[in-house]
Amino acid sequence: MRAPISVATTWFSADRFYDVAKIFRRHRSITRTLAHYGISDYRRQWTRITATFADAVDAGRLRLSVQRPILVVESLDVTSEDVPVLTTRGRFAADRAALIVES
């Protein structure tokens, strides 16, 4: 059975990236989208991994029953000058994924 492993939500500053949805649809890549705005280098400043239970929306997207455990990965990416560029919240079906964090 094919089933989704994760869903994610990414936030950009509306002031700095006012038309980011249109640009992302064109490029289909976060890296190329940021390059469009002149950001050629960025890095992960922090990542937080927690566990919780799937709500109805995420359960539907991940094809899980409600209240199944999921892993939540929240992160902040910044420029080389430590200016925030995006925040992401990924949700993973806990029994379909393994996470490895390296630095």
FENMO-V816125 format. One line per field, one symbol per residue. psi: psi as a letter, one per 40 degrees, with the letter a starting at -180 (. if undefined). burial: + if it has 16 or more other C-alpha atoms within 10 Angstrom, else -. Layout:
# FENMO-V816125
psi = ???
burial = ???
This chain:
# FENMO-V816125
psi = hhiidiiihhhihdddfdfddddddddfhdddddddeehehiihdihhhiiaihiddddddefiiieiiihhhiihiiieefhhdihihihhhdeeihhhhi.
burial = -----+-------------+--++-------+++-------+----------++---++--+-+----+++++++++++----+++++++++++---------
